[in-house]
């Protein structure tokens, strides 16, 4: 397993995501993913669910036209994973 990535949702709640899962979805080696994260060359967006999605979080990672979107429960366990590759048409 790769290094854990802390995602700060608010000052009192942090989720941890398996970096290897995200790296695979972005078609990167884990070491390259870690370097790009450290250099802030991967964009991360984290959203907290409301209403019927209360207790869920959506973490999206973007790099070079690829997107990995994880829906996580309150413990950080993935509920769903969606990977979008760049459109080459």
PDB file of N, CA, C and O in Angstrom, chain B, residues numbered from 101:
ATOM      1  N   UNK B 101       0.840  -1.172   0.000  1.00  0.00           N
ATOM      2  CA  UNK B 101       0.000   0.000   0.000  1.00  0.00           C
ATOM      3  C   UNK B 101       0.889   1.240   0.000  1.00  0.00           C
ATOM      4  O   UNK B 101       1.924   1.274   0.667  1.00  0.00           O
ATOM      5  N   UNK B 102       0.485   2.235  -0.738  1.00  0.00           N
ATOM      6  CA  UNK B 102       1.235   3.488  -0.816  1.00  0.00           C
ATOM      7  C   UNK B 102       0.992   4.335   0.424  1.00  0.00           C
ATOM      8  O   UNK B 102       0.216   3.979   1.311  1.00  0.00           O
ATOM      9  N   UNK B 103       1.666   5.441   0.450  1.00  0.00           N
ATOM     10  CA  UNK B 103       1.492   6.379   1.557  1.00  0.00           C
ATOM     11  C   UNK B 103       0.040   6.858   1.610  1.00  0.00           C
ATOM     12  O   UNK B 103      -0.580   7.083   0.570  1.00  0.00           O
ATOM     13  N   UNK B 104      -0.492   7.011   2.804  1.00  0.00           N
ATOM     14  CA  UNK B 104      -1.850   7.494   3.014  1.00  0.00           C
ATOM     15  C   UNK B 104      -1.897   8.993   2.741  1.00  0.00           C
ATOM     16  O   UNK B 104      -0.985   9.726   3.124  1.00  0.00           O
ATOM     17  N   UNK B 105      -2.957   9.446   2.080  1.00  0.00           N
ATOM     18  CA  UNK B 105      -3.122  10.856   1.760  1.00  0.00           C
ATOM     19  C   UNK B 105      -4.188  11.437   2.677  1.00  0.00           C
ATOM     20  O   UNK B 105      -5.353  11.057   2.564  1.00  0.00           O
ATOM     21  N   UNK B 106      -3.831  12.343   3.581  1.00  0.00           N
ATOM     22  CA  UNK B 106      -4.862  12.967   4.404  1.00  0.00           C
ATOM     23  C   UNK B 106      -5.628  14.006   3.588  1.00  0.00           C
ATOM     24  O   UNK B 106      -5.028  14.814   2.879  1.00  0.00           O
ATOM     25  N   UNK B 107      -6.938  13.981   3.691  1.00  0.00           N
ATOM     26  CA  UNK B 107      -7.779  14.970   3.025  1.00  0.00           C
ATOM     27  C   UNK B 107      -8.499  15.735   4.121  1.00  0.00           C
ATOM     28  O   UNK B 107      -9.325  15.174   4.841  1.00  0.00           O
ATOM     29  N   UNK B 108      -8.187  17.009   4.244  1.00  0.00           N
ATOM     30  CA  UNK B 108      -8.798  17.809   5.297  1.00  0.00           C
ATOM     31  C   UNK B 108     -10.147  18.330   4.818  1.00  0.00           C
ATOM     32  O   UNK B 108     -10.209  19.147   3.900  1.00  0.00           O
ATOM     33  N   UNK B 109     -11.227  17.858   5.438  1.00  0.00           N
ATOM     34  CA  UNK B 109     -12.577  18.246   5.060  1.00  0.00           C
ATOM     35  C   UNK B 109     -12.977  19.523   5.786  1.00  0.00           C
ATOM     36  O   UNK B 109     -13.575  20.414   5.184  1.00  0.00           O
ATOM     37  N   UNK B 110     -12.668  19.618   7.017  1.00  0.00           N
ATOM     38  CA  UNK B 110     -12.848  20.820   7.821  1.00  0.00           C
ATOM     39  C   UNK B 110     -11.887  20.680   8.993  1.00  0.00           C
ATOM     40  O   UNK B 110     -11.224  19.650   9.109  1.00  0.00           O
ATOM     41  N   UNK B 111     -11.789  21.655   9.845  1.00  0.00           N
ATOM     42  CA  UNK B 111     -10.790  21.554  10.913  1.00  0.00           C
ATOM     43  C   UNK B 111     -10.959  20.352  11.841  1.00  0.00           C
ATOM     44  O   UNK B 111     -10.019  20.009  12.559  1.00  0.00           O
ATOM     45  N   UNK B 112     -12.111  19.707  11.851  1.00  0.00           N
ATOM     46  CA  UNK B 112     -12.315  18.614  12.801  1.00  0.00           C
ATOM     47  C   UNK B 112     -12.442  17.244  12.145  1.00  0.00           C
ATOM     48  O   UNK B 112     -12.608  16.254  12.857  1.00  0.00           O
ATOM     49  N   UNK B 113     -12.372  17.147  10.832  1.00  0.00           N
ATOM     50  CA  UNK B 113     -12.564  15.853  10.183  1.00  0.00           C
ATOM     51  C   UNK B 113     -11.537  15.675   9.067  1.00  0.00           C
ATOM     52  O   UNK B 113     -11.447  16.504   8.162  1.00  0.00           O
ATOM     53  N   UNK B 114     -10.773  14.603   9.135  1.00  0.00           N
ATOM     54  CA  UNK B 114      -9.802  14.271   8.098  1.00  0.00           C
ATOM     55  C   UNK B 114     -10.072  12.855   7.619  1.00  0.00           C
ATOM     56  O   UNK B 114     -10.260  11.946   8.427  1.00  0.00           O
ATOM     57  N   UNK B 115     -10.091  12.668   6.311  1.00  0.00           N
ATOM     58  CA  UNK B 115     -10.246  11.344   5.715  1.00  0.00           C
ATOM     59  C   UNK B 115      -8.898  10.915   5.157  1.00  0.00           C
ATOM     60  O   UNK B 115      -8.112  11.745   4.701  1.00  0.00           O
ATOM     61  N   UNK B 116      -8.639   9.621   5.195  1.00  0.00           N
ATOM     62  CA  UNK B 116      -7.424   9.082   4.592  1.00  0.00           C
ATOM     63  C   UNK B 116      -7.819   8.208   3.418  1.00  0.00           C
ATOM     64  O   UNK B 116      -8.727   7.382   3.516  1.00  0.00           O
ATOM     65  N   UNK B 117      -7.127   8.402   2.307  1.00  0.00           N
ATOM     66  CA  UNK B 117      -7.420   7.695   1.067  1.00  0.00           C
ATOM     67  C   UNK B 117      -6.186   6.902   0.666  1.00  0.00           C
ATOM     68  O   UNK B 117      -5.063   7.381   0.820  1.00  0.00           O
ATOM     69  N   UNK B 118      -6.387   5.698   0.154  1.00  0.00           N
ATOM     70  CA  UNK B 118      -5.279   4.868  -0.322  1.00  0.00           C
ATOM     71  C   UNK B 118      -4.698   5.488  -1.591  1.00  0.00           C
ATOM     72  O   UNK B 118      -5.342   5.488  -2.641  1.00  0.00           O
ATOM     73  N   UNK B 119      -3.490   6.011  -1.491  1.00  0.00           N
ATOM     74  CA  UNK B 119      -2.850   6.671  -2.619  1.00  0.00           C
ATOM     75  C   UNK B 119      -2.624   5.749  -3.804  1.00  0.00           C
ATOM     76  O   UNK B 119      -2.641   6.209  -4.945  1.00  0.00           O
ATOM     77  N   UNK B 120      -2.411   4.456  -3.566  1.00  0.00           N
ATOM     78  CA  UNK B 120      -2.191   3.514  -4.668  1.00  0.00           C
ATOM     79  C   UNK B 120      -3.442   3.398  -5.535  1.00  0.00           C
ATOM     80  O   UNK B 120      -3.340   3.277  -6.756  1.00  0.00           O
ATOM     81  N   UNK B 121      -4.604   3.434  -4.921  1.00  0.00           N
ATOM     82  CA  UNK B 121      -5.870   3.374  -5.657  1.00  0.00           C
ATOM     83  C   UNK B 121      -5.995   4.583  -6.581  1.00  0.00           C
ATOM     84  O   UNK B 121      -6.354   4.444  -7.750  1.00  0.00           O
ATOM     85  N   UNK B 122      -5.701   5.753  -6.059  1.00  0.00           N
ATOM     86  CA  UNK B 122      -5.786   6.976  -6.861  1.00  0.00           C
ATOM     87  C   UNK B 122      -4.718   6.971  -7.950  1.00  0.00           C
ATOM     88  O   UNK B 122      -5.004   7.324  -9.094  1.00  0.00           O
ATOM     89  N   UNK B 123      -3.498   6.577  -7.612  1.00  0.00           N
ATOM     90  CA  UNK B 123      -2.409   6.530  -8.600  1.00  0.00           C
ATOM     91  C   UNK B 123      -2.785   5.635  -9.778  1.00  0.00           C
ATOM     92  O   UNK B 123      -2.589   6.017 -10.932  1.00  0.00           O
ATOM     93  N   UNK B 124      -3.325   4.444  -9.496  1.00  0.00           N
ATOM     94  CA  UNK B 124      -3.742   3.536 -10.581  1.00  0.00           C
ATOM     95  C   UNK B 124      -4.783   4.204 -11.470  1.00  0.00           C
ATOM     96  O   UNK B 124      -4.705   4.120 -12.696  1.00  0.00           O
ATOM     97  N   UNK B 125      -5.748   4.863 -10.857  1.00  0.00           N
ATOM     98  CA  UNK B 125      -6.800   5.524 -11.629  1.00  0.00           C
ATOM     99  C   UNK B 125      -6.282   6.650 -12.503  1.00  0.00           C
ATOM    100  O   UNK B 125      -6.844   6.928 -13.562  1.00  0.00           O
ATOM    101  N   UNK B 126      -5.219   7.296 -12.066  1.00  0.00           N
ATOM    102  CA  UNK B 126      -4.609   8.373 -12.850  1.00  0.00           C
ATOM    103  C   UNK B 126      -3.529   7.854 -13.791  1.00  0.00           C
ATOM    104  O   UNK B 126      -2.860   8.644 -14.457  1.00  0.00           O
ATOM    105  N   UNK B 127      -3.349   6.533 -13.855  1.00  0.00           N
ATOM    106  CA  UNK B 127      -2.352   5.878 -14.713  1.00  0.00           C
ATOM    107  C   UNK B 127      -0.937   6.333 -14.367  1.00  0.00           C
ATOM    108  O   UNK B 127      -0.122   6.594 -15.252  1.00  0.00           O
ATOM    109  N   UNK B 128      -0.659   6.424 -13.062  1.00  0.00           N
ATOM    110  CA  UNK B 128       0.651   6.845 -12.578  1.00  0.00           C
ATOM    111  C   UNK B 128       1.247   5.773 -11.677  1.00  0.00           C
ATOM    112  O   UNK B 128       0.524   5.021 -11.024  1.00  0.00           O
ATOM    113  N   UNK B 129       2.568   5.713 -11.651  1.00  0.00           N
ATOM    114  CA  UNK B 129       3.241   4.904 -10.636  1.00  0.00           C
ATOM    115  C   UNK B 129       3.022   5.598  -9.298  1.00  0.00           C
ATOM    116  O   UNK B 129       2.878   6.819  -9.246  1.00  0.00           O
ATOM    117  N   UNK B 130       2.998   4.830  -8.228  1.00  0.00           N
ATOM    118  CA  UNK B 130       2.755   5.399  -6.903  1.00  0.00           C
ATOM    119  C   UNK B 130       3.791   6.470  -6.576  1.00  0.00           C
ATOM    120  O   UNK B 130       3.442   7.527  -6.050  1.00  0.00           O
ATOM    121  N   UNK B 131       5.054   6.211  -6.881  1.00  0.00           N
ATOM    122  CA  UNK B 131       6.100   7.197  -6.570  1.00  0.00           C
ATOM    123  C   UNK B 131       5.897   8.492  -7.357  1.00  0.00           C
ATOM    124  O   UNK B 131       6.114   9.582  -6.828  1.00  0.00           O
ATOM    125  N   UNK B 132       5.485   8.373  -8.613  1.00  0.00           N
ATOM    126  CA  UNK B 132       5.221   9.568  -9.425  1.00  0.00           C
ATOM    127  C   UNK B 132       4.020  10.332  -8.863  1.00  0.00           C
ATOM    128  O   UNK B 132       4.034  11.561  -8.790  1.00  0.00           O
ATOM    129  N   UNK B 133       2.987   9.593  -8.469  1.00  0.00           N
ATOM    130  CA  UNK B 133       1.806  10.210  -7.865  1.00  0.00           C
ATOM    131  C   UNK B 133       2.194  10.984  -6.607  1.00  0.00           C
ATOM    132  O   UNK B 133       1.761  12.121  -6.416  1.00  0.00           O
ATOM    133  N   UNK B 134       3.004  10.374  -5.756  1.00  0.00           N
ATOM    134  CA  UNK B 134       3.431  11.042  -4.520  1.00  0.00           C
ATOM    135  C   UNK B 134       4.188  12.335  -4.827  1.00  0.00           C
ATOM    136  O   UNK B 134       3.961  13.366  -4.193  1.00  0.00           O
ATOM    137  N   UNK B 135       5.084  12.265  -5.799  1.00  0.00           N
ATOM    138  CA  UNK B 135       5.856  13.453  -6.179  1.00  0.00           C
ATOM    139  C   UNK B 135       4.940  14.549  -6.707  1.00  0.00           C
ATOM    140  O   UNK B 135       5.081  15.711  -6.327  1.00  0.00           O
ATOM    141  N   UNK B 136       4.005  14.190  -7.577  1.00  0.00           N
ATOM    142  CA  UNK B 136       3.081  15.180  -8.135  1.00  0.00           C
ATOM    143  C   UNK B 136       2.191  15.786  -7.054  1.00  0.00           C
ATOM    144  O   UNK B 136       1.885  16.978  -7.103  1.00  0.00           O
ATOM    145  N   UNK B 137       1.773  14.978  -6.077  1.00  0.00           N
ATOM    146  CA  UNK B 137       0.980  15.515  -4.963  1.00  0.00           C
ATOM    147  C   UNK B 137       1.811  16.514  -4.162  1.00  0.00           C
ATOM    148  O   UNK B 137       1.330  17.595  -3.822  1.00  0.00           O
ATOM    149  N   UNK B 138       3.054  16.154  -3.862  1.00  0.00           N
ATOM    150  CA  UNK B 138       3.931  17.050  -3.095  1.00  0.00           C
ATOM    151  C   UNK B 138       4.177  18.364  -3.829  1.00  0.00           C
ATOM    152  O   UNK B 138       4.310  19.415  -3.203  1.00  0.00           O
ATOM    153  N   UNK B 139       4.235  18.299  -5.153  1.00  0.00           N
ATOM    154  CA  UNK B 139       4.459  19.500  -5.973  1.00  0.00           C
ATOM    155  C   UNK B 139       3.154  20.229  -6.287  1.00  0.00           C
ATOM    156  O   UNK B 139       3.158  21.245  -6.982  1.00  0.00           O
ATOM    157  N   UNK B 140       2.051  19.716  -5.781  1.00  0.00           N
ATOM    158  CA  UNK B 140       0.710  20.286  -6.006  1.00  0.00           C
ATOM    159  C   UNK B 140       0.353  20.325  -7.488  1.00  0.00           C
ATOM    160  O   UNK B 140      -0.261  21.280  -7.964  1.00  0.00           O
ATOM    161  N   UNK B 141       0.744  19.281  -8.210  1.00  0.00           N
ATOM    162  CA  UNK B 141       0.444  19.187  -9.629  1.00  0.00           C
ATOM    163  C   UNK B 141      -0.752  18.280  -9.898  1.00  0.00           C
ATOM    164  O   UNK B 141      -1.096  18.021 -11.051  1.00  0.00           O
ATOM    165  N   UNK B 142      -1.371  17.808  -8.848  1.00  0.00           N
ATOM    166  CA  UNK B 142      -2.629  17.076  -8.938  1.00  0.00           C
ATOM    167  C   UNK B 142      -3.654  17.909  -8.179  1.00  0.00           C
ATOM    168  O   UNK B 142      -3.437  18.285  -7.027  1.00  0.00           O
ATOM    169  N   UNK B 143      -4.764  18.189  -8.837  1.00  0.00           N
ATOM    170  CA  UNK B 143      -5.819  18.976  -8.208  1.00  0.00           C
ATOM    171  C   UNK B 143      -6.726  18.043  -7.424  1.00  0.00           C
ATOM    172  O   UNK B 143      -7.102  16.975  -7.907  1.00  0.00           O
ATOM    173  N   UNK B 144      -7.075  18.455  -6.208  1.00  0.00           N
ATOM    174  CA  UNK B 144      -7.943  17.650  -5.347  1.00  0.00           C
ATOM    175  C   UNK B 144      -9.132  18.503  -4.929  1.00  0.00           C
ATOM    176  O   UNK B 144      -8.973  19.651  -4.514  1.00  0.00           O
ATOM    177  N   UNK B 145     -10.320  17.932  -5.044  1.00  0.00           N
ATOM    178  CA  UNK B 145     -11.544  18.583  -4.588  1.00  0.00           C
ATOM    179  C   UNK B 145     -12.261  17.607  -3.670  1.00  0.00           C
ATOM    180  O   UNK B 145     -12.496  16.460  -4.050  1.00  0.00           O
ATOM    181  N   UNK B 146     -12.611  18.043  -2.470  1.00  0.00           N
ATOM    182  CA  UNK B 146     -13.338  17.190  -1.533  1.00  0.00           C
ATOM    183  C   UNK B 146     -14.642  17.880  -1.160  1.00  0.00           C
ATOM    184  O   UNK B 146     -14.655  19.058  -0.803  1.00  0.00           O
ATOM    185  N   UNK B 147     -15.744  17.128  -1.247  1.00  0.00           N
ATOM    186  CA  UNK B 147     -17.073  17.667  -0.968  1.00  0.00           C
ATOM    187  C   UNK B 147     -17.762  16.806   0.079  1.00  0.00           C
ATOM    188  O   UNK B 147     -17.620  15.584   0.086  1.00  0.00           O
ATOM    189  N   UNK B 148     -18.500  17.450   0.952  1.00  0.00           N
ATOM    190  CA  UNK B 148     -19.242  16.747   2.002  1.00  0.00           C
ATOM    191  C   UNK B 148     -20.685  16.583   1.541  1.00  0.00           C
ATOM    192  O   UNK B 148     -21.295  17.530   1.045  1.00  0.00           O
ATOM    193  N   UNK B 149     -21.233  15.370   1.708  1.00  0.00           N
ATOM    194  CA  UNK B 149     -22.609  15.100   1.314  1.00  0.00           C
ATOM    195  C   UNK B 149     -23.616  15.781   2.230  1.00  0.00           C
ATOM    196  O   UNK B 149     -23.366  15.971   3.421  1.00  0.00           O
ATOM    197  N   UNK B 150     -24.748  16.144   1.658  1.00  0.00           N
ATOM    198  CA  UNK B 150     -25.850  16.726   2.428  1.00  0.00           C
ATOM    199  C   UNK B 150     -27.121  15.955   2.114  1.00  0.00           C
ATOM    200  O   UNK B 150     -27.170  15.176   1.162  1.00  0.00           O
ATOM    201  N   UNK B 151     -28.149  16.183   2.925  1.00  0.00           N
ATOM    202  CA  UNK B 151     -29.454  15.547   2.743  1.00  0.00           C
ATOM    203  C   UNK B 151     -29.302  14.026   2.651  1.00  0.00           C
ATOM    204  O   UNK B 151     -28.811  13.403   3.593  1.00  0.00           O
ATOM    205  N   UNK B 152     -29.714  13.419   1.532  1.00  0.00           N
ATOM    206  CA  UNK B 152     -29.653  11.953   1.432  1.00  0.00           C
ATOM    207  C   UNK B 152     -28.220  11.424   1.364  1.00  0.00           C
ATOM    208  O   UNK B 152     -27.992  10.230   1.557  1.00  0.00           O
ATOM    209  N   UNK B 153     -27.259  12.300   1.094  1.00  0.00           N
ATOM    210  CA  UNK B 153     -25.848  11.906   1.052  1.00  0.00           C
ATOM    211  C   UNK B 153     -25.099  12.268   2.331  1.00  0.00           C
ATOM    212  O   UNK B 153     -23.871  12.190   2.372  1.00  0.00           O
ATOM    213  N   UNK B 154     -25.822  12.659   3.367  1.00  0.00           N
ATOM    214  CA  UNK B 154     -25.206  12.998   4.655  1.00  0.00           C
ATOM    215  C   UNK B 154     -24.337  11.831   5.125  1.00  0.00           C
ATOM    216  O   UNK B 154     -24.759  10.676   5.069  1.00  0.00           O
ATOM    217  N   UNK B 155     -23.137  12.133   5.581  1.00  0.00           N
ATOM    218  CA  UNK B 155     -22.215  11.104   6.058  1.00  0.00           C
ATOM    219  C   UNK B 155     -21.283  10.576   4.984  1.00  0.00           C
ATOM    220  O   UNK B 155     -20.384   9.787   5.273  1.00  0.00           O
ATOM    221  N   UNK B 156     -21.493  11.009   3.734  1.00  0.00           N
ATOM    222  CA  UNK B 156     -20.618  10.610   2.627  1.00  0.00           C
ATOM    223  C   UNK B 156     -19.765  11.800   2.201  1.00  0.00           C
ATOM    224  O   UNK B 156     -20.128  12.957   2.415  1.00  0.00           O
ATOM    225  N   UNK B 157     -18.628  11.489   1.594  1.00  0.00           N
ATOM    226  CA  UNK B 157     -17.725  12.512   1.082  1.00  0.00           C
ATOM    227  C   UNK B 157     -17.320  12.112  -0.326  1.00  0.00           C
ATOM    228  O   UNK B 157     -17.180  10.926  -0.625  1.00  0.00           O
ATOM    229  N   UNK B 158     -17.132  13.106  -1.194  1.00  0.00           N
ATOM    230  CA  UNK B 158     -16.667  12.838  -2.551  1.00  0.00           C
ATOM    231  C   UNK B 158     -15.308  13.506  -2.720  1.00  0.00           C
ATOM    232  O   UNK B 158     -15.184  14.722  -2.578  1.00  0.00           O
ATOM    233  N   UNK B 159     -14.298  12.707  -3.021  1.00  0.00           N
ATOM    234  CA  UNK B 159     -12.944  13.215  -3.246  1.00  0.00           C
ATOM    235  C   UNK B 159     -12.602  12.989  -4.714  1.00  0.00           C
ATOM    236  O   UNK B 159     -12.625  11.858  -5.200  1.00  0.00           O
ATOM    237  N   UNK B 160     -12.285  14.070  -5.411  1.00  0.00           N
ATOM    238  CA  UNK B 160     -11.948  13.996  -6.834  1.00  0.00           C
ATOM    239  C   UNK B 160     -10.502  14.434  -7.026  1.00  0.00           C
ATOM    240  O   UNK B 160     -10.069  15.447  -6.477  1.00  0.00           O
ATOM    241  N   UNK B 161      -9.765  13.659  -7.812  1.00  0.00           N
ATOM    242  CA  UNK B 161      -8.358  13.929  -8.109  1.00  0.00           C
ATOM    243  C   UNK B 161      -8.246  14.112  -9.620  1.00  0.00           C
ATOM    244  O   UNK B 161      -8.742  13.284 -10.384  1.00  0.00           O
ATOM    245  N   UNK B 162      -7.597  15.196 -10.057  1.00  0.00           N
ATOM    246  CA  UNK B 162      -7.491  15.530 -11.475  1.00  0.00           C
ATOM    247  C   UNK B 162      -6.022  15.683 -11.875  1.00  0.00           C
ATOM    248  O   UNK B 162      -5.231  16.318 -11.177  1.00  0.00           O
ATOM    249  N   UNK B 163      -5.676  15.072 -13.036  1.00  0.00           N
ATOM    250  CA  UNK B 163      -4.322  15.240 -13.575  1.00  0.00           C
ATOM    251  C   UNK B 163      -4.331  14.917 -15.063  1.00  0.00           C
ATOM    252  O   UNK B 163      -4.738  13.829 -15.470  1.00  0.00           O
ATOM    253  N   UNK B 164      -3.879  15.872 -15.870  1.00  0.00           N
ATOM    254  CA  UNK B 164      -3.724  15.704 -17.324  1.00  0.00           C
ATOM    255  C   UNK B 164      -4.945  15.069 -17.982  1.00  0.00           C
ATOM    256  O   UNK B 164      -4.820  14.107 -18.741  1.00  0.00           O
ATOM    257  N   UNK B 165      -6.114  15.607 -17.691  1.00  0.00           N
ATOM    258  CA  UNK B 165      -7.344  15.144 -18.326  1.00  0.00           C
ATOM    259  C   UNK B 165      -7.960  13.909 -17.701  1.00  0.00           C
ATOM    260  O   UNK B 165      -9.059  13.510 -18.087  1.00  0.00           O
ATOM    261  N   UNK B 166      -7.288  13.303 -16.758  1.00  0.00           N
ATOM    262  CA  UNK B 166      -7.841  12.139 -16.066  1.00  0.00           C
ATOM    263  C   UNK B 166      -8.483  12.594 -14.772  1.00  0.00           C
ATOM    264  O   UNK B 166      -8.079  13.588 -14.169  1.00  0.00           O
ATOM    265  N   UNK B 167      -9.505  11.834 -14.353  1.00  0.00           N
ATOM    266  CA  UNK B 167     -10.157  12.126 -13.085  1.00  0.00           C
ATOM    267  C   UNK B 167     -10.445  10.824 -12.352  1.00  0.00           C
ATOM    268  O   UNK B 167     -10.940   9.863 -12.940  1.00  0.00           O
ATOM    269  N   UNK B 168     -10.132  10.805 -11.069  1.00  0.00           N
ATOM    270  CA  UNK B 168     -10.529   9.710 -10.189  1.00  0.00           C
ATOM    271  C   UNK B 168     -11.452  10.333  -9.150  1.00  0.00           C
ATOM    272  O   UNK B 168     -11.067  11.264  -8.444  1.00  0.00           O
ATOM    273  N   UNK B 169     -12.672   9.811  -9.064  1.00  0.00           N
ATOM    274  CA  UNK B 169     -13.639  10.329  -8.096  1.00  0.00           C
ATOM    275  C   UNK B 169     -14.025   9.189  -7.157  1.00  0.00           C
ATOM    276  O   UNK B 169     -14.526   8.149  -7.587  1.00  0.00           O
ATOM    277  N   UNK B 170     -13.781   9.408  -5.874  1.00  0.00           N
ATOM    278  CA  UNK B 170     -14.108   8.425  -4.849  1.00  0.00           C
ATOM    279  C   UNK B 170     -15.256   8.954  -4.006  1.00  0.00           C
ATOM    280  O   UNK B 170     -15.225  10.102  -3.561  1.00  0.00           O
ATOM    281  N   UNK B 171     -16.256   8.132  -3.786  1.00  0.00           N
ATOM    282  CA  UNK B 171     -17.265   8.434  -2.773  1.00  0.00           C
ATOM    283  C   UNK B 171     -16.869   7.608  -1.565  1.00  0.00           C
ATOM    284  O   UNK B 171     -16.702   6.392  -1.654  1.00  0.00           O
ATOM    285  N   UNK B 172     -16.719   8.287  -0.427  1.00  0.00           N
ATOM    286  CA  UNK B 172     -16.204   7.665   0.792  1.00  0.00           C
ATOM    287  C   UNK B 172     -17.222   7.753   1.908  1.00  0.00           C
ATOM    288  O   UNK B 172     -17.989   8.713   1.988  1.00  0.00           O
ATOM    289  N   UNK B 173     -17.227   6.737   2.781  1.00  0.00           N
ATOM    290  CA  UNK B 173     -18.054   6.846   3.979  1.00  0.00           C
ATOM    291  C   UNK B 173     -17.292   7.652   5.021  1.00  0.00           C
ATOM    292  O   UNK B 173     -16.169   8.087   4.766  1.00  0.00           O
ATOM    293  N   UNK B 174     -17.879   7.853   6.177  1.00  0.00           N
ATOM    294  CA  UNK B 174     -17.269   8.733   7.184  1.00  0.00           C
ATOM    295  C   UNK B 174     -15.951   8.198   7.737  1.00  0.00           C
ATOM    296  O   UNK B 174     -15.190   8.947   8.348  1.00  0.00           O
ATOM    297  N   UNK B 175     -15.671   6.899   7.529  1.00  0.00           N
ATOM    298  CA  UNK B 175     -14.390   6.345   7.982  1.00  0.00           C
ATOM    299  C   UNK B 175     -13.321   6.433   6.893  1.00  0.00           C
ATOM    300  O   UNK B 175     -12.159   6.112   7.141  1.00  0.00           O
ATOM    301  N   UNK B 176     -13.706   6.867   5.686  1.00  0.00           N
ATOM    302  CA  UNK B 176     -12.771   6.965   4.572  1.00  0.00           C
ATOM    303  C   UNK B 176     -12.778   5.752   3.661  1.00  0.00           C
ATOM    304  O   UNK B 176     -12.012   5.700   2.699  1.00  0.00           O
ATOM    305  N   UNK B 177     -13.638   4.768   3.951  1.00  0.00           N
ATOM    306  CA  UNK B 177     -13.724   3.576   3.100  1.00  0.00           C
ATOM    307  C   UNK B 177     -14.452   3.926   1.796  1.00  0.00           C
ATOM    308  O   UNK B 177     -15.499   4.574   1.831  1.00  0.00           O
ATOM    309  N   UNK B 178     -13.911   3.505   0.649  1.00  0.00           N
ATOM    310  CA  UNK B 178     -14.572   3.798  -0.621  1.00  0.00           C
ATOM    311  C   UNK B 178     -15.933   3.113  -0.726  1.00  0.00           C
ATOM    312  O   UNK B 178     -16.065   1.918  -0.458  1.00  0.00           O
ATOM    313  N   UNK B 179     -16.932   3.884  -1.117  1.00  0.00           N
ATOM    314  CA  UNK B 179     -18.270   3.368  -1.406  1.00  0.00           C
ATOM    315  C   UNK B 179     -18.379   3.142  -2.909  1.00  0.00           C
ATOM    316  O   UNK B 179     -19.000   2.177  -3.356  1.00  0.00           O
ATOM    317  N   UNK B 180     -17.769   4.043  -3.689  1.00  0.00           N
ATOM    318  CA  UNK B 180     -17.718   3.882  -5.142  1.00  0.00           C
ATOM    319  C   UNK B 180     -16.477   4.582  -5.683  1.00  0.00           C
ATOM    320  O   UNK B 180     -15.944   5.511  -5.075  1.00  0.00           O
ATOM    321  N   UNK B 181     -16.033   4.106  -6.849  1.00  0.00           N
ATOM    322  CA  UNK B 181     -14.863   4.675  -7.523  1.00  0.00           C
ATOM    323  C   UNK B 181     -15.249   4.897  -8.977  1.00  0.00           C
ATOM    324  O   UNK B 181     -15.765   3.991  -9.633  1.00  0.00           O
ATOM    325  N   UNK B 182     -15.000   6.105  -9.482  1.00  0.00           N
ATOM    326  CA  UNK B 182     -15.295   6.434 -10.872  1.00  0.00           C
ATOM    327  C   UNK B 182     -14.019   7.000 -11.487  1.00  0.00           C
ATOM    328  O   UNK B 182     -13.427   7.938 -10.952  1.00  0.00           O
ATOM    329  N   UNK B 183     -13.599   6.425 -12.611  1.00  0.00           N
ATOM    330  CA  UNK B 183     -12.373   6.862 -13.277  1.00  0.00           C
ATOM    331  C   UNK B 183     -12.738   7.351 -14.668  1.00  0.00           C
ATOM    332  O   UNK B 183     -13.432   6.665 -15.418  1.00  0.00           O
ATOM    333  N   UNK B 184     -12.262   8.547 -15.005  1.00  0.00           N
ATOM    334  CA  UNK B 184     -12.502   9.097 -16.338  1.00  0.00           C
ATOM    335  C   UNK B 184     -11.158   9.373 -16.990  1.00  0.00           C
ATOM    336  O   UNK B 184     -10.321  10.095 -16.450  1.00  0.00           O
ATOM    337  N   UNK B 185     -10.972   8.784 -18.158  1.00  0.00           N
ATOM    338  CA  UNK B 185      -9.749   9.005 -18.928  1.00  0.00           C
ATOM    339  C   UNK B 185      -9.999  10.136 -19.919  1.00  0.00           C
ATOM    340  O   UNK B 185     -11.151  10.453 -20.212  1.00  0.00           O
ATOM    341  N   UNK B 186      -8.940  10.748 -20.438  1.00  0.00           N
ATOM    342  CA  UNK B 186      -9.129  11.826 -21.415  1.00  0.00           C
ATOM    343  C   UNK B 186      -9.820  11.314 -22.667  1.00  0.00           C
ATOM    344  O   UNK B 186      -9.600  10.178 -23.086  1.00  0.00           O
ATOM    345  N   UNK B 187     -10.645  12.145 -23.256  1.00  0.00           N
ATOM    346  CA  UNK B 187     -11.320  11.811 -24.509  1.00  0.00           C
ATOM    347  C   UNK B 187     -10.320  11.983 -25.643  1.00  0.00           C
ATOM    348  O   UNK B 187      -9.831  13.088 -25.876  1.00  0.00           O
ATOM    349  N   UNK B 188     -10.014  10.910 -26.343  1.00  0.00           N
ATOM    350  CA  UNK B 188      -8.999  10.937 -27.416  1.00  0.00           C
ATOM    351  C   UNK B 188      -9.622  11.020 -28.808  1.00  0.00           C
ATOM    352  O   UNK B 188      -8.927  10.817 -29.803  1.00  0.00           O
ATOM    353  N   UNK B 189     -10.915  11.312 -28.894  1.00  0.00           N
ATOM    354  CA  UNK B 189     -11.559  11.332 -30.221  1.00  0.00           C
ATOM    355  C   UNK B 189     -11.323  12.605 -30.974  1.00  0.00           C
ATOM    356  O   UNK B 189     -11.805  12.757 -32.097  1.00  0.00           O
TER     357      UNK B 189
END
